[in-house]
Amino acid sequence: MNKYLISNFFKDLQNDICKDLEIEDGKSQFKEDLWERTGGGGGRTRIISNGNIIEKGGVNFSAVYGEIPSKVKNYLNVEGKIFFATGVSVVIHPLSPMIPIIHMNVRYFEIDNNLYWFGGGIDLTPHYVNKKDAYYFHNELKKICDKYDKNYYQRFKKSADDYFFIKHRNETRGIGGIFFDRLNEINENKTKEELFNFVKDIGNSFSRIYINLIRENKNKTYSDKEKLWQSIRRSRYVEFNLIYDAGTKFGLETNGRTESILMSLPPQAIWLYDYKPEKNSKEEETLNLLKKGINFLEYE
């Protein structure tokens, strides 16, 4: 198994997700922007906007290579000269505040055709935490994890809780999911093919899981109050992605395409000074669930 086979899977995954989302949205279609990276490689940025369901979304594929920058080498704590990185990154911002934001990233990284690892994850950011949806989302991920290792789900859920944490707000970005990196170092006894199969299953689960969540919530009514809360929660999404997100940092440090890197940001967001939700409101209930360590599988 070589890097080109892996990269081709990610290309096909991008195609499949875009097709599935276009069908579900029923109005808007993805626009493709091909780009090349100075130094080696490039990608396909696909953006959808102003749809029936999706206000803004991106499904990006990239395969970049070249001399590894010293900053990245230090950040990853690796030695070597030439890197190759490929993957798919998805962020969907729905029009309705009753439908959650979703993010997924699956990726492969290699140095000097020798050192390699897989990484990725999928997490959900509801504007309003729905316990039924939270259970469904986490249970679907657990079922995939359990196929490969009974310890994966708890380990990767904790990693997601820790990673998708907005330190300066003391709250998680959403209800988490799973997050993993350097998968081969976690499971040294598994073959490269076995690790890749896990990554493929995560990637291929995206459309099924998110489309189900869309259908569960798209007909729920909302008012200006819910739209205001959506804009406030989107501002937290912006804060995380610009301050803490490793993918954003890696892309910018390796001279990636800025527009593609920042496609994860919502179309609008607002910052209200010292905003606090009303006591015993739906908004306060959601904030109380944006904590590390919550077992959403208890909400069956």
C-alpha positions as CSV (number, residue, x, y, z in Angstrom):
1,M,0.0,0.0,0.0
2,N,1.5,3.3,-1.1
3,K,0.7,7.0,-0.6
4,Y,-1.0,7.2,-4.0
5,L,-3.5,4.5,-3.3
6,I,-4.3,6.3,0.0
7,S,-4.6,9.7,-1.8
8,N,-6.9,8.2,-4.4
9,F,-9.3,7.0,-1.7
10,F,-9.4,10.5,-0.3
11,K,-10.3,11.9,-3.7
12,D,-13.1,9.4,-4.1
13,L,-14.3,10.2,-0.6
14,Q,-14.5,13.9,-1.4
15,N,-16.6,13.0,-4.5
16,D,-19.0,10.8,-2.6
17,I,-19.6,13.3,0.3
18,C,-20.2,16.2,-2.1
19,K,-22.7,14.2,-4.1
20,D,-24.5,13.0,-1.0
21,L,-24.8,16.5,0.4
22,E,-25.9,18.1,-2.8
23,I,-28.7,15.5,-3.1
24,E,-29.8,16.1,0.5
25,D,-29.6,19.9,0.2
26,G,-31.7,19.9,-3.0
27,K,-30.8,23.3,-4.1
28,S,-27.1,24.3,-4.1
29,Q,-24.2,22.6,-5.6
30,F,-20.5,22.6,-4.8
31,K,-18.2,24.9,-6.7
32,E,-14.7,23.5,-7.2
33,D,-11.5,25.5,-7.0
34,L,-8.3,23.7,-8.1
35,W,-5.1,25.0,-6.6
36,E,-1.4,24.3,-6.5
37,R,1.0,24.6,-3.6
38,T,4.3,26.4,-4.1
39,G,6.8,23.8,-3.3
40,G,4.8,20.8,-4.3
41,G,1.3,19.4,-4.6
42,G,-2.1,21.0,-4.4
43,G,-5.8,20.2,-4.0
44,R,-9.4,20.6,-4.7
45,T,-11.4,23.0,-2.6
46,R,-15.2,22.5,-2.9
47,I,-17.6,25.0,-1.4
48,I,-21.3,25.0,-1.2
49,S,-23.4,28.0,0.0
50,N,-26.9,29.4,0.2
51,G,-28.6,26.1,0.0
52,N,-31.9,24.9,1.4
53,I,-30.1,23.3,4.3
54,I,-26.4,24.2,4.1
55,E,-25.6,27.9,4.5
56,K,-21.9,27.3,4.0
57,G,-19.9,24.2,3.7
58,G,-16.6,22.9,2.5
59,V,-15.2,19.6,1.5
60,N,-11.5,19.8,0.7
61,F,-9.0,17.3,-0.7
62,S,-5.3,18.0,-0.7
63,A,-2.1,16.1,-1.4
64,V,0.9,18.2,-0.7
65,Y,4.6,17.4,-0.5
66,G,8.1,19.0,-0.5
67,E,10.8,20.0,1.9
68,I,9.5,19.9,5.5
69,P,9.7,23.4,7.1
70,S,11.7,23.6,10.3
71,K,8.8,24.9,12.3
72,V,6.7,21.9,11.3
73,K,9.6,19.6,12.0
74,N,9.9,21.0,15.5
75,Y,6.1,21.0,16.1
76,L,5.8,17.3,15.1
77,N,9.1,16.4,16.8
78,V,10.4,14.5,13.7
79,E,13.5,14.3,11.6
80,G,13.6,14.1,7.8
81,K,13.7,16.1,4.7
82,I,10.7,15.4,2.5
83,F,7.1,15.2,3.6
84,F,3.9,14.0,1.9
85,A,0.5,14.8,3.4
86,T,-3.0,14.0,2.0
87,G,-6.5,13.9,3.3
88,V,-10.0,15.2,3.3
89,S,-11.4,17.9,5.6
90,V,-15.1,18.7,5.9
91,V,-16.9,21.5,7.7
92,I,-20.7,22.1,7.3
93,H,-22.5,25.1,8.7
94,P,-26.3,24.6,8.4
95,L,-28.8,27.4,7.9
96,S,-31.0,26.2,10.7
97,P,-29.8,26.6,14.3
98,M,-31.5,23.3,15.0
99,I,-29.1,21.4,12.8
100,P,-25.6,20.9,14.2
101,I,-22.3,22.0,12.7
102,I,-20.2,19.0,11.8
103,H,-16.5,18.6,11.1
104,M,-14.5,15.6,9.9
105,N,-10.9,15.2,8.9
106,V,-9.1,12.0,7.8
107,R,-5.5,12.3,6.8
108,Y,-2.2,10.5,6.1
109,F,1.3,11.9,6.7
110,E,4.6,10.5,5.6
111,I,8.3,11.6,5.8
112,D,11.0,10.3,3.5
113,N,8.9,7.3,2.4
114,N,9.6,5.8,5.8
115,L,7.9,7.3,8.8
116,Y,4.2,7.6,8.5
117,W,0.9,7.9,10.4
118,F,-2.8,8.2,10.0
119,G,-4.8,10.8,11.8
120,G,-8.3,12.3,11.9
121,G,-11.5,12.6,13.7
122,I,-15.1,13.6,13.5
123,D,-16.9,15.9,16.0
124,L,-20.3,17.5,16.3
125,T,-21.1,21.1,17.4
126,P,-24.8,21.5,18.0
127,H,-26.1,25.1,18.6
128,Y,-28.6,23.3,20.9
129,V,-27.5,20.0,22.4
130,N,-30.1,17.4,21.7
131,K,-29.5,14.4,23.9
132,K,-31.1,11.9,21.5
133,D,-28.8,13.2,18.7
134,A,-25.8,13.2,21.0
135,Y,-26.4,9.5,21.8
136,Y,-26.9,8.6,18.2
137,F,-23.8,10.3,17.1
138,H,-21.5,8.8,19.7
139,N,-23.0,5.4,19.5
140,E,-22.4,5.3,15.7
141,L,-18.8,6.2,16.3
142,K,-18.4,3.6,19.0
143,K,-19.7,0.9,16.7
144,I,-17.0,1.7,14.2
145,C,-14.3,1.9,16.8
146,D,-15.3,-1.4,18.4
147,K,-14.8,-3.2,15.1
148,Y,-11.1,-2.5,15.3
149,D,-10.3,-2.2,19.0
150,K,-12.6,-2.1,22.1
151,N,-10.4,0.6,23.6
152,Y,-10.6,3.0,20.6
153,Y,-13.8,4.8,21.4
154,Q,-13.0,5.8,25.0
155,R,-9.5,6.7,24.2
156,F,-10.4,8.7,21.1
157,K,-13.4,10.3,22.8
158,K,-11.2,11.6,25.6
159,S,-8.7,12.9,22.9
160,A,-11.6,14.8,21.3
161,D,-12.8,16.2,24.6
162,D,-9.2,17.4,25.3
163,Y,-8.5,18.7,21.7
164,F,-11.8,20.4,20.9
165,F,-11.6,22.5,24.1
166,I,-11.7,26.3,24.1
167,K,-9.4,27.0,27.0
168,H,-10.1,30.7,27.4
169,R,-13.9,29.9,27.6
170,N,-13.5,26.8,29.7
171,E,-15.9,25.0,27.4
172,T,-15.8,22.4,24.7
173,R,-16.5,23.4,21.1
174,G,-19.4,21.0,21.0
175,I,-20.2,17.5,22.1
176,G,-17.0,16.1,20.8
177,G,-16.7,12.8,19.0
178,I,-13.4,11.0,18.3
179,F,-10.0,12.4,17.6
180,F,-6.8,10.4,16.9
181,D,-3.3,11.1,15.6
182,R,-0.2,8.9,14.9
183,L,-2.5,5.9,14.8
184,N,0.3,3.5,14.0
185,E,2.1,4.5,17.2
186,I,-1.0,3.7,19.2
187,N,-1.4,0.3,17.5
188,E,2.1,-1.0,16.6
189,N,0.7,-4.5,16.2
190,K,-1.7,-3.6,13.5
191,T,-0.7,-3.5,9.8
192,K,-0.9,-0.4,7.7
193,E,-3.8,-1.9,5.8
194,E,-5.8,-2.4,9.1
195,L,-5.2,1.2,10.2
196,F,-6.2,2.5,6.8
197,N,-9.4,0.4,6.9
198,F,-10.4,2.1,10.2
199,V,-9.7,5.5,8.6
200,K,-11.8,4.6,5.6
201,D,-14.7,3.4,7.7
202,I,-14.7,6.8,9.6
203,G,-14.6,8.7,6.3
204,N,-17.3,6.6,4.7
205,S,-19.6,7.0,7.8
206,F,-19.8,10.8,7.4
207,S,-22.7,11.1,4.9
208,R,-24.9,8.5,6.6
209,I,-24.5,10.0,10.1
210,Y,-24.9,13.6,9.1
211,I,-27.8,13.2,6.7
212,N,-29.6,11.3,9.4
213,L,-29.1,14.3,11.8
214,I,-30.2,16.7,9.1
215,R,-33.5,14.8,8.6
216,E,-34.1,14.6,12.3
217,N,-33.9,18.4,12.7
218,K,-34.5,20.2,9.4
219,N,-38.3,20.7,10.0
220,K,-38.0,22.1,13.5
221,T,-39.1,25.7,13.8
222,Y,-37.0,28.5,15.1
223,S,-37.1,32.2,15.8
224,D,-34.8,35.2,15.8
225,K,-33.7,34.2,19.3
226,E,-32.4,30.8,18.1
227,K,-30.6,32.5,15.2
228,L,-28.9,34.9,17.6
229,W,-27.7,32.0,19.7
230,Q,-26.5,30.3,16.5
231,S,-24.4,33.4,15.7
232,I,-22.9,33.4,19.2
233,R,-22.0,29.7,19.1
234,R,-20.5,30.2,15.7
235,S,-18.2,32.9,17.2
236,R,-16.8,30.2,19.5
237,Y,-16.2,28.0,16.5
238,V,-14.2,30.8,15.0
239,E,-12.2,31.3,18.2
240,F,-11.2,27.6,18.3
241,N,-10.2,27.3,14.7
242,L,-8.1,30.4,14.6
243,I,-6.4,29.9,18.0
244,Y,-6.1,26.2,18.6
245,D,-6.7,24.1,15.5
246,A,-3.6,22.2,14.5
247,G,-4.8,21.8,10.9
248,T,-5.0,25.5,10.5
249,K,-1.6,26.0,11.9
250,F,0.0,23.2,9.8
251,G,-1.6,24.6,6.6
252,L,-0.4,28.1,7.2
253,E,3.1,27.0,8.2
254,T,3.5,24.9,5.1
255,N,2.3,27.7,2.8
256,G,-1.0,26.1,2.1
257,R,-3.8,27.9,0.3
258,T,-5.3,30.4,2.8
259,E,-8.8,30.4,1.3
260,S,-8.9,26.6,1.6
261,I,-7.5,26.5,5.1
262,L,-10.0,29.1,6.3
263,M,-13.1,27.5,4.6
264,S,-14.0,26.1,8.0
265,L,-15.2,29.5,9.3
266,P,-18.9,30.2,9.3
267,P,-20.5,32.8,7.0
268,Q,-21.4,35.1,9.9
269,A,-20.7,35.2,13.6
270,I,-21.2,37.7,16.4
271,W,-19.4,38.6,19.6
272,L,-21.6,40.2,22.3
273,Y,-19.9,41.6,25.3
274,D,-20.2,39.4,28.4
275,Y,-23.2,37.6,27.1
276,K,-25.0,35.3,29.5
277,P,-28.0,33.2,28.6
278,E,-31.2,33.4,30.6
279,K,-31.5,31.1,33.7
280,N,-33.1,27.7,32.9
281,S,-33.2,28.5,29.2
282,K,-32.3,26.1,26.4
283,E,-29.2,28.1,25.8
284,E,-28.1,27.7,29.4
285,E,-28.8,23.9,29.2
286,T,-26.6,23.7,26.2
287,L,-23.7,25.5,27.9
288,N,-24.0,23.1,30.8
289,L,-23.4,20.2,28.4
290,L,-20.3,21.7,26.8
291,K,-18.0,20.0,29.3
292,K,-15.3,17.4,29.1
293,G,-16.0,13.8,30.1
294,I,-19.8,13.7,29.6
295,N,-20.9,10.2,28.7
296,F,-23.5,10.9,25.9
297,L,-24.1,7.1,25.6
298,E,-26.1,7.4,28.9
299,Y,-28.8,9.3,27.0
300,E,-30.2,6.2,25.1
